Amino acid sequence: CNLESCTCSRMMHFLKHAFFSFPCSLPFSAYRFNFRGYRWVKAMIHAINDINKRDDLLPDIKLGYQIYDTCFTMSKTVENSLSFLTGQNETTPKPIVYRTVIFIPILYFFSFVQSQGMAFLVHHFGWKWIGTIAADDDYGKYGVKAFKEKVEDPYTCIAFSETIPKIYSREKIQAVVKIVKETNATVIVVYSSDIDFHPLVEELMINNITGKTWIASEAWVTSALIARPEYFPLLGGAIGFGVRRGEIPDFSSDVLCTGNESLEELNNTYLDVSELRITYNVYKAVYAVAYGLEQLRLCEEEGRGPFIPDYDQLSELSTNLWGKKMVTISAPSDFQRPRSTCNNNCQPGFRKGILQGKPSCCYDCIKCAEGQISNSTDARECTGCKEDYWSNEQRSECVLKEVEFLAYEDALGMTLIALSVFGSCVVLAVTGVYIKFRKTALVKANDRELSFLIQFSLVVTLMTSILFIGKPVDWSCQSRQTTLALGFSLCLSCVLGKTVMLFLTHLAKNSKVAEKARMSMKPIFQKIIVFNAVMAEVGICTAYLILNPPRMFKNTQFSIIRIIFECDEGSILYLCIMFGFDVFLAILCFLTAFVARKLPNNFNEAKFVTFGMLVFFIVWISFVPAYLSTRGKFKVAVEIFAILASSFGLLGCIFVPKCYIILLKPLRNTEEIVGGRAMTNDKSAPPTSASCTSEANTTEATVLED
């Protein structure tokens, strides 16, 4: 490796051609003297001179150098490399075997590590949409390639990848500027030297492009050519990985050509030795070659070491060469991290949707469906809410569904309770009248005990409506329908006991057999009718509660945003049988009362029972379609209204006429008038059926008393 050192005149010749480049297609003003590159050359020469002076490193061997002009073109670089290999000014390589040191892995290892660091930086800050710009050379292309391999994943994509031409072309530069200007990527990685990047910076400044975050490679992050105040609006906030700074012994005194010049007042990149980074690496690289040659020199046998470290060992060598340092970036409290995404983040309540023909980082934000939520940013899927929960309007959290039932606090519920209590009070008032005037003829007529049982049953049915109000539970569901059915069966069976007697009285007018049956029928037989009817209803209700009882049920079929608390009535068959029996009793009451409605004189109670039964039928026939067409608490309200209406109808038709006579027409409440033995001229008083007389009113009436 004994190379002849360059003479001073030859050195000046190389300097003249190494740092001035005049491509034919560009004017001279397009280039300037590269002080930075010249400093790198001086660092190489300084290192070679230091090595040549040492006795412990490569003794008896002197290192030399040759400097070629690359002209910033790949073709010129290859041409100069071939000239060096041939040893002549020829570009055709000869089959010469060289014993050389492979140093290229070290040069590219830092580019690989730097790309790893840049990718980590991008992922750390959550940047998803990245642009890349590379110089049109191996440094830029391989650097960006390594960066892409490390940074790309399903959540991080490359927005664009552009190249800076090595030979200046404003048209191509403007094309890159246009893409930078139009892209929505706010983070851009640039792998380029400062010389190549500078024309792009100038054009970006002309177009007044701001708001971008630049990630710089080591080649320009500390360059004085780029770090100018006028470029701060564009490059302010740029982040980069700088090469380790170091000091080169006696280098500051060696940067002068002869040592006699006074350049202290000059301020340029060449003379600035305070931040030696790449310059320091050049110095270390020369020493690395020297140590490699030293190991080759120490080879004792062909094919046996010591050798230069392999690629894995180069990691440690590169670490020592380039250096590593953990950097912590602090920011003020009001600092906002730059965002770089293909589109705005999907907020809670939305999920990401695929955009056909777009990278995976570009997506559409689709609002979660009803009943589903997403509570994180950029959620990939929406999750469904549990059974008793529903999504809020923003679809960001699950909230308890609205619960619907006819509550005591509702205005409708309070109204129905008030009507129920009022009706019960009216019935109790009638009972009080009956108790006070219990020895009068009108109260004793046609079985006083049945009248008290009817009043009791009306109180039961009226108060049963309260069981339909409030939150349904199993016991209330099981008790309300059965209590209602038993209350109506007691009421209707008592009415039937009365109307049967009226019916036989009507038949007795034309039939001696019926007359004998009526005369033989004592009050106990009326009570037997009531007892048998009620016991039959009790048996049906018991079977209903044992075999398939009602239960509380959460109905979500008709509303997805609320839960309707209602009763599942269990067996519809038993329910129909239970209320069907009441309907059967009501039909018998109506038929017997209807037949007996034309009994003569002023004692006909059957007419008012007939009206009561008609009211009962009208209410419950109207109830069926109204009940089937409503939902929720209004369905319960319809049933309560039917209960109250039918109960008030029976109360008004059966007891109001009698109370009218008892309280307002006491002169009519005598055994003579009630028994038909005396006539009344008061036509306003409603007739009763306390007794039945003959058509001519000459036969003594038979009064059914206790």
C-alpha positions in Angstrom: 0.0 0.0 0.0 3.0 2.3 -0.5 1.5 5.1 -2.5 3.4 8.1 -3.5 2.4 11.3 -1.7 1.0 14.1 -3.7 3.1 17.1 -4.3 1.9 20.6 -3.4 1.3 21.6 -7.0 -0.6 18.4 -7.7 -2.7 19.0 -4.6 -3.6 22.4 -5.8 -4.5 20.8 -9.1 -6.9 18.4 -7.4 -8.4 21.0 -5.2 -9.1 23.1 -8.3 -11.1 20.3 -9.9 -12.5 18.7 -6.7 -14.6 21.5 -5.5 -15.6 23.4 -8.6 -18.1 21.6 -10.8 -19.1 23.0 -14.2 -21.7 20.8 -15.9 -22.2 22.1 -19.4 -26.0 22.5 -18.9 -25.6 24.9 -15.9 -24.2 28.3 -15.5 -21.4 28.9 -13.2 -23.6 30.8 -10.7 -25.5 27.6 -10.0 -22.6 26.3 -7.8 -20.5 27.7 -5.1 -17.3 26.6 -3.3 -18.0 23.6 -1.0 -16.2 24.6 2.2 -17.7 21.7 4.1 -16.3 19.1 1.6 -13.0 20.8 1.6 -12.8 20.5 5.4 -13.5 16.7 5.0 -10.6 16.4 2.7 -8.3 18.3 5.1 -9.5 15.9 7.9 -8.5 12.9 5.7 -5.1 14.4 5.0 -4.6 15.3 8.6 -5.4 11.7 9.7 -3.1 10.2 7.1 -0.3 12.5 8.2 -0.8 11.5 11.8 -0.8 7.8 11.0 2.4 8.2 8.9 4.1 9.8 11.9 3.3 6.9 14.2 5.7 4.0 14.8 3.2 1.7 16.4 0.8 1.7 13.5 1.8 0.5 10.1 5.6 0.9 10.6 7.6 1.1 7.4 4.3 1.7 5.5 3.3 5.2 4.3 -0.3 6.0 3.4 -1.2 8.2 0.5 -4.3 9.5 -1.3 -5.7 10.5 -4.6 -8.6 13.0 -4.9 -11.1 12.8 -7.8 -13.9 15.0 -8.8 -17.4 13.4 -8.8 -19.0 16.3 -10.5 -22.2 15.4 -8.5 -23.0 12.7 -11.0 -23.1 8.9 -10.7 -21.4 8.5 -14.1 -18.5 10.6 -13.2 -18.1 8.8 -9.9 -18.0 5.4 -11.6 -15.5 6.8 -14.2 -13.1 8.1 -11.5 -13.4 4.8 -9.6 -12.4 2.8 -12.7 -9.5 5.1 -13.3 -8.4 4.5 -9.8 -8.7 0.7 -10.2 -6.7 0.7 -13.4 -4.1 3.0 -12.2 -4.3 5.0 -15.4 -6.6 7.4 -17.1 -8.6 4.5 -18.4 -12.1 3.5 -17.6 -11.9 -0.1 -18.6 -11.1 -2.3 -15.6 -8.3 -4.7 -15.9 -8.3 -8.2 -14.3 -6.1 -7.1 -11.4 -6.5 -8.8 -8.0 -6.4 -6.4 -5.1 -6.0 -7.3 -1.5 -8.3 -4.7 -0.1 -10.2 -3.9 3.1 -14.0 -4.1 2.8 -15.3 -1.0 4.6 -18.6 -0.4 2.8 -20.7 -2.1 5.5 -19.6 0.4 8.1 -20.6 3.3 5.8 -24.1 1.9 5.3 -24.6 0.6 8.8 -25.1 4.1 10.1 -27.7 4.7 7.4 -29.4 1.6 8.6 -29.3 2.6 12.3 -30.5 6.1 11.4 -33.4 4.7 9.5 -34.3 2.6 12.5 -34.2 5.7 14.7 -36.3 7.7 12.3 -39.0 4.9 12.2 -39.0 4.8 16.0 -39.4 8.5 16.1 -42.4 8.4 13.8 -44.1 5.6 15.7 -43.4 7.3 19.0 -45.2 10.5 18.0 -48.0 8.6 16.4 -47.5 9.9 12.9 -49.4 7.7 10.4 -49.0 9.5 7.1 -45.4 10.2 6.1 -43.8 11.7 3.0 -40.2 10.9 1.9 -37.8 12.8 -0.2 -34.5 11.3 -1.3 -31.4 12.5 -3.2 -30.9 10.7 -6.5 -28.0 8.6 -5.3 -27.3 5.5 -3.2 -27.3 7.5 0.1 -30.8 8.8 -0.5 -32.3 5.8 -2.2 -31.0 3.2 0.3 -31.7 5.4 3.3 -35.3 5.9 2.3 -35.6 2.2 1.4 -34.4 1.2 4.9 -36.7 3.7 6.5 -39.7 2.4 4.6 -39.0 -1.2 5.7 -38.9 -0.1 9.3 -41.8 2.4 9.4 -44.5 0.8 7.3 -47.1 -1.3 9.0 -50.9 -1.5 8.8 -51.1 1.8 10.8 -48.3 3.8 9.2 -48.1 4.5 5.5 -46.0 6.5 3.0 -48.0 9.3 1.5 -45.5 10.0 -1.3 -41.9 9.3 -2.2 -40.0 11.8 -4.4 -36.5 12.2 -5.6 -34.3 15.3 -5.8 -32.4 15.3 -9.1 -28.6 15.4 -8.8 -28.3 17.7 -11.9 -30.3 20.8 -11.1 -33.6 21.0 -12.9 -36.1 23.6 -11.7 -38.9 21.8 -13.5 -38.3 18.6 -11.5 -37.8 20.6 -8.3 -41.1 22.4 -8.8 -42.8 19.1 -9.4 -41.6 18.0 -5.9 -42.7 21.3 -4.4 -46.1 20.9 -5.9 -46.5 17.5 -4.3 -45.3 18.8 -0.9 -47.7 21.7 -1.2 -50.7 19.6 -2.0 -50.2 16.6 0.3 -51.9 16.4 3.6 -48.9 14.7 5.1 -47.3 17.1 7.6 -44.2 15.0 8.4 -41.6 14.6 5.7 -38.4 12.6 5.9 -35.5 13.9 3.8 -32.5 11.7 3.0 -30.1 14.0 1.1 -26.9 16.0 1.4 -27.1 19.7 2.1 -25.9 20.5 -1.5 -28.7 18.4 -3.1 -31.4 19.6 -0.6 -30.6 23.3 -0.8 -32.2 24.0 -4.3 -35.4 22.4 -3.0 -35.4 24.5 0.1 -35.0 27.6 -2.0 -38.0 26.6 -4.1 -40.1 25.7 -1.1 -39.4 29.2 0.4 -40.5 30.8 -2.8 -43.8 29.0 -2.6 -44.2 30.0 1.1 -44.8 26.4 2.3 -45.1 26.2 6.1 -46.7 23.9 8.6 -44.5 20.9 7.8 -42.4 18.9 10.2 -39.1 17.8 8.6 -37.1 14.7 9.8 -33.5 15.3 8.7 -30.8 12.8 7.9 -27.4 13.4 9.4 -26.1 14.8 6.1 -28.0 18.1 6.4 -29.3 18.3 9.9 -26.3 20.3 11.1 -25.3 21.9 7.8 -24.7 25.6 8.0 -25.9 25.8 4.4 -29.4 24.8 5.6 -29.5 26.2 9.1 -30.0 29.8 8.1 -32.4 32.2 9.8 -34.3 32.9 6.5 -35.2 29.2 6.3 -36.7 29.0 9.8 -40.3 29.6 8.7 -39.9 26.4 6.6 -37.5 24.3 8.6 -38.2 25.5 12.1 -38.8 22.5 14.4 -37.0 20.0 12.2 -35.9 16.9 13.9 -32.8 14.9 12.9 -30.1 12.5 14.0 -26.8 14.2 14.2 -23.4 12.4 13.9 -21.5 12.2 17.1 -19.4 15.3 17.7 -15.7 14.9 18.4 -12.4 16.7 18.5 -9.5 16.1 16.2 -6.1 16.8 17.8 -4.2 19.8 16.2 -6.8 20.0 13.4 -7.6 23.7 13.9 -4.0 24.7 13.2 -4.0 22.4 10.1 -6.9 23.9 8.2 -4.7 26.8 7.0 -2.9 26.2 3.7 0.6 27.3 4.7 0.2 28.5 8.3 1.2 32.0 7.4 -2.3 33.3 6.4 -4.4 35.3 8.8 -8.0 34.2 8.4 -9.3 34.9 11.9 -11.7 37.6 10.6 -13.2 35.2 8.1 -16.4 33.3 9.0 -17.2 30.3 6.8 -17.9 26.6 7.2 -14.3 25.6 6.4 -12.9 27.4 9.4 -15.6 26.5 11.8 -14.1 23.6 13.8 -16.4 23.9 16.9 -18.9 21.3 15.6 -16.9 18.5 14.0 -19.3 15.7 13.2 -18.9 14.2 9.8 -15.4 15.7 9.7 -14.7 13.7 12.9 -16.1 10.6 11.2 -13.8 11.1 8.2 -10.9 11.2 10.7 -12.1 8.0 12.4 -12.7 6.3 9.1 -9.1 6.8 8.0 -8.0 5.3 11.3 -10.3 2.4 10.8 -8.7 1.6 7.4 -5.3 1.9 9.0 -6.2 -0.6 11.8 -7.6 -2.9 9.2 -4.3 -2.8 7.3 -2.4 -3.3 10.5 -4.4 -6.6 11.1 -3.7 -7.7 7.6 0.0 -7.0 8.1 0.0 -9.2 11.2 -1.4 -12.2 9.3 1.0 -15.1 10.0 -0.6 -17.5 7.5 -2.7 -17.1 4.5 -6.4 -17.6 5.3 -5.9 -17.2 9.0 -6.4 -14.1 11.1 -6.5 -11.8 12.7 -9.0 -10.2 10.3 -11.2 -7.2 10.3 -14.4 -7.8 12.3 -17.3 -9.4 10.6 -20.6 -7.6 10.0 -22.0 -8.4 13.5 -18.8 -7.0 15.0 -19.1 -3.9 12.8 -22.1 -3.0 14.9 -19.9 -2.4 17.9 -17.2 -0.8 15.7 -19.9 1.5 14.2 -21.2 2.4 17.7 -17.7 3.5 18.7 -17.3 5.2 15.4 -20.6 7.1 15.3 -21.5 7.1 19.0 -24.9 6.8 20.6 -26.6 9.1 23.0 -30.1 9.1 24.4 -31.9 12.4 23.8 -34.9 13.6 25.8 -37.0 16.1 24.1 -38.8 18.5 26.5 -41.7 20.7 25.4 -43.7 23.5 27.1 -47.0 22.6 28.7 -49.0 24.2 25.9 -47.0 22.3 23.2 -49.2 20.5 20.7 -47.8 17.5 19.0 -47.8 17.8 15.2 -50.3 15.5 13.6 -49.8 13.7 10.3 -52.6 11.4 9.2 -54.2 10.6 6.0 -57.5 11.9 7.4 -58.8 13.1 10.7 -58.9 10.6 13.6 -62.2 8.8 14.1 -63.6 10.1 17.4 -65.3 8.0 20.0 -68.6 6.9 18.6 -67.2 6.1 15.2 -65.2 3.2 13.7 -62.8 3.0 10.8 -64.1 1.9 7.5 -62.1 0.7 4.5 -61.6 3.1 1.6 -61.3 1.1 -1.6 -58.1 1.8 -3.5 -56.5 3.7 -0.6 -53.7 2.6 1.7 -54.7 1.1 5.0 -53.9 4.3 6.8 -56.6 6.1 4.9 -60.1 5.2 6.1 -63.6 6.5 6.5 -65.2 7.3 9.8 -68.5 5.4 10.1 -70.8 6.1 13.0 -71.5 3.1 15.2 -74.9 1.6 14.8 -77.6 2.0 17.4 -76.8 -0.3 20.4 -73.1 -0.2 19.7 -70.3 2.1 20.9 -66.6 2.9 20.5 -64.9 4.7 23.4 -61.5 5.1 21.9 -60.0 7.1 19.0 -59.6 5.3 15.7 -61.5 2.2 16.9 -61.5 -0.6 14.3 -64.8 -2.1 15.5 -67.8 -1.0 17.5 -68.8 -3.1 20.5 -72.4 -4.0 21.3 -74.0 -3.0 24.6 -75.3 -5.5 27.1 -78.9 -6.5 27.2 -80.1 -3.8 29.7 -77.9 -1.1 28.1 -78.1 1.1 25.0 -75.8 3.5 23.3 -76.0 7.2 24.0 -76.6 9.7 21.2 -72.9 10.1 20.6 -72.4 6.3 20.5 -69.5 6.7 22.9 -70.8 4.8 26.0 -73.4 2.4 27.0 -76.1 3.8 29.3 -79.0 2.0 31.0 -82.0 1.7 28.8 -85.1 3.7 29.7 -87.4 1.6 31.8 -91.1 2.0 31.1 -94.0 1.0 33.3 -97.0 2.8 34.7 -95.5 4.3 37.8 -97.2 5.7 40.8 -95.5 9.0 40.2 -96.8 9.4 36.7 -99.7 11.8 36.2 -101.6 9.0 34.5 -100.9 6.6 37.4 -101.9 9.1 40.0 -105.1 9.9 38.1 -106.1 6.2 37.9 -105.3 5.7 41.6 -107.4 8.7 42.5 -110.3 7.3 40.5 -109.9 3.9 42.1 -109.9 5.3 45.6 -112.8 7.6 44.8 -114.9 4.7 43.4 -114.1 2.6 46.5 -115.1 5.5 48.8 -118.4 5.8 46.9 -119.1 2.1 47.3 -118.3 2.3 51.0 -120.6 5.3 51.3 -123.4 3.2 49.7 -122.6 0.4 52.2 -122.9 2.9 55.0 -126.3 4.0 53.7 -127.3 0.3 53.5 -126.1 -0.4 57.0 -127.9 2.7 58.4 -131.2 1.9 56.7 -130.8 -1.9 56.9 -134.2 -2.4 58.5 -136.1 -0.5 55.8 -138.1 -2.3 53.2 -136.0 -1.4 50.2 -132.8 -2.6 51.8 -134.3 -5.9 53.0 -135.9 -6.5 49.6 -134.4 -9.2 47.3 -131.7 -10.5 49.8 -129.8 -7.9 51.7 -126.7 -10.0 52.1 -126.3 -10.2 48.3 -126.3 -6.4 48.1 -123.5 -6.3 50.7 -121.5 -8.9 48.7 -121.9 -6.9 45.5 -120.6 -3.8 47.3 -117.7 -5.8 48.7 -116.8 -7.2 45.2 -117.0 -3.7 43.7 -114.4 -2.5 46.2 -112.2 -5.4 45.4 -112.4 -4.8 41.6 -111.8 -1.1 42.1 -108.8 -1.6 44.4 -107.4 -4.3 42.2 -106.6 -1.7 39.6 -103.9 -0.4 42.0 -102.1 -3.7 41.5 -101.6 -2.9 37.8 -99.7 0.3 38.7 -96.1 0.3 39.7 -93.1 -1.7 38.6 -94.3 -5.3 37.9 -92.9 -8.1 40.0 -93.9 -11.7 40.0 -96.3 -11.5 43.0 -98.1 -8.5 41.6 -98.4 -10.2 38.1 -99.8 -13.3 39.7 -102.3 -11.6 42.0 -103.8 -8.8 39.9 -105.5 -10.9 37.2 -106.7 -13.6 39.5 -108.0 -11.0 42.0 -109.8 -9.2 39.3 -111.4 -12.4 38.0 -112.5 -13.4 41.5 -113.9 -10.0 42.2 -116.0 -9.9 39.0 -117.1 -13.5 39.5 -118.4 -12.6 43.1 -120.1 -9.5 41.8 -121.7 -11.2 38.8 -122.8 -14.3 40.7 -124.5 -12.1 43.3 -126.3 -10.2 40.5 -127.2 -13.5 38.9 -128.8 -14.6 42.2 -131.0 -11.5 42.2 -131.9 -11.8 38.5 -132.8 -15.5 38.7 -135.4 -14.5 41.3 -136.8 -11.8 39.0 -136.7 -14.2 36.1 -138.8 -16.8 38.0 -141.2 -14.0 39.1 -141.7 -13.1 35.4 -142.4 -16.7 34.5 -144.8 -17.1 37.4 -147.2 -14.8 35.8 -148.1 -17.3 33.2 -147.0 -20.6 34.7 -148.2 -22.3 37.9 -145.1 -24.5 37.9 -142.9 -21.4 37.8 -145.0 -19.8 40.5 -144.4 -22.9 42.7 -140.7 -22.8 42.0 -140.5 -19.2 42.9 -142.4 -19.6 46.1 -140.2 -22.6 47.1 -137.0 -20.8 46.3 -135.6 -19.4 49.5 -132.7 -16.9 49.9 -130.3 -19.7 50.7 -130.6 -20.9 47.1 -129.4 -17.5 45.9 -126.3 -17.8 48.1 -125.7 -21.4 46.8 -125.5 -20.0 43.3 -123.0 -17.4 44.4 -120.9 -20.0 46.3 -120.8 -22.4 43.4 -119.8 -19.7 40.9 -117.1 -18.3 43.2 -115.7 -21.8 43.9 -115.6 -22.7 40.3 -113.6 -19.5 39.6 -111.3 -20.3 42.5 -110.5 -23.7 41.0 -109.7 -22.1 37.6 -107.4 -19.5 39.2 -105.6 -22.1 41.3 -104.9 -24.3 38.3 -103.7 -21.2 36.4 -101.3 -20.2 39.2 -99.9 -23.7 39.7 -99.5 -24.8 36.1 -98.3 -21.7 34.3 -98.4 -18.5 36.4 -97.7 -15.0 35.2 -94.2 -13.6 35.6 -92.5 -10.2 35.3 -91.1 -9.8 31.8 -88.6 -7.3 30.2 -90.1 -6.6 26.8 -87.5 -5.2 24.3 -89.4 -6.4 21.2 -91.2 -3.1 20.4 -88.5 -0.6 21.4 -84.8 -0.9 21.2 -84.0 2.1 23.4 -86.2 1.2 26.3 -87.2 -1.8 28.4 -90.9 -2.2 29.0 -91.6 -3.9 32.3 -94.8 -5.9 31.9 -96.3 -9.1 33.0 -96.0 -12.2 30.9 -99.5 -13.7 31.5 -98.3 -17.2 31.2 -100.9 -19.6 29.8 -103.3 -17.7 27.6 -105.6 -20.7 27.6 -106.1 -20.5 31.4 -106.4 -16.7 31.2 -109.2 -17.0 28.7 -111.0 -19.7 30.7 -110.7 -17.6 33.8 -112.2 -14.4 32.3 -114.5 -16.5 30.0 -116.2 -17.8 33.1 -116.9 -14.2 34.2 -118.3 -13.4 30.7 -120.5 -16.5 31.0 -121.9 -15.2 34.3 -122.4 -11.7 32.8 -124.4 -13.2 29.9 -126.7 -15.2 32.3 -127.2 -12.0 34.3 -128.1 -10.1 31.1 -130.5 -12.7 29.8 -132.4 -13.2 33.0 -132.6 -9.5 33.7 -133.6 -8.7 30.1 -136.5 -11.2 30.3 -137.7 -9.7 33.6 -137.3 -6.1 32.6 -141.0 -5.7 31.8 -142.3 -6.7 35.2 -145.3 -4.4 36.0 -145.7 -1.7 38.5 -143.0 0.3 40.3 -140.9 -2.6 41.7 -138.8 -3.6 38.6 -135.1 -3.8 39.4 -134.3 -5.9 36.4 -134.4 -2.9 34.1 -131.4 -1.3 35.9 -129.5 -4.6 36.0 -130.0 -4.9 32.2 -128.5 -1.4 31.7 -125.6 -2.4 34.0 -124.9 -5.5 32.0 -125.0 -3.5 28.7 -122.5 -1.0 30.1 -120.3 -4.0 31.2 -120.4 -5.5 27.7 -119.8 -2.2 25.9 -116.7 -1.5 28.1 -115.1 -4.8 27.7 -115.9 -5.2 24.0 -114.2 -1.8 23.4 -111.3 -2.9 25.6 -110.2 -5.7 23.3 -109.1 -3.7 20.2 -107.8 -0.8 22.4 -105.7 -3.2 24.4 -104.2 -5.0 21.4 -103.2 -1.7 19.7 -101.3 -0.1 22.5 -97.9 -0.8 24.0 -96.1 -0.2 27.3 -97.7 1.6 30.2 -100.7 2.8 28.1 -101.6 -0.9 27.6 -101.9 -1.2 31.3 -103.8 2.1 31.6 -106.4 0.8 29.1 -107.1 -2.3 31.2 -107.4 -0.2 34.4 -109.8 2.2 32.6 -111.9 -0.8 31.6 -112.0 -2.1 35.2 -113.0 1.3 36.6 -115.6 1.9 33.9 -117.3 -1.4 34.3 -117.2 -1.2 38.1 -118.7 2.4 38.0 -121.3 1.2 35.5 -122.5 -1.6 37.8 -122.4 0.7 40.9 -124.4 3.4 39.1 -127.0 1.1 37.6 -127.7 -1.1 40.6 -127.3 1.0 43.7 -127.8 4.7 42.7 -131.6 4.3 42.1 -132.1 2.6 45.5 -130.0 5.2 47.3 -132.0 7.9 45.6 -135.2 6.5 47.1 -133.6 5.8 50.5 -132.1 9.3 50.9 -134.3 11.6 48.9 -137.7 9.8 48.7 -138.0 8.2 52.2 -141.8 8.1 51.9 -141.5 5.5 49.2 -139.3 3.3 51.4 -142.3 1.6 53.2 -143.5 -2.0 53.1 -146.8 -0.9 51.8 -145.4 0.9 48.8 -142.4 -1.4 48.3 -144.7 -4.5 48.7 -147.2 -3.0 46.2 -150.1 -2.8 48.7 -150.2 1.0 48.2 -149.8 3.2 45.2 -147.6 6.2 44.8 -148.2 9.3 42.8 -144.5 10.2 42.6 -143.7 9.4 39.0 -140.1 10.8 39.3 -139.1 7.9 41.6 -137.6 5.0 39.9 -139.4 1.7 40.4 -137.9 -1.2 42.3 -138.3 -4.9 42.3 -138.7 -5.4 46.0 -141.8 -7.3 45.3 -143.8 -8.5 42.4 -147.6 -8.0 42.0 -150.1 -9.1 39.6 -150.9 -7.3 36.4 -154.0 -5.7 37.9 -152.3 -5.0 41.2 -155.1 -6.7 43.1 -153.1 -9.6 44.4 -150.9 -9.1 47.5 -147.2 -8.8 46.6 -144.8 -11.2 48.0 -141.8 -9.4 49.6 -138.6 -11.3 49.8 -137.3 -10.4 53.1 -134.6 -11.7 55.5 
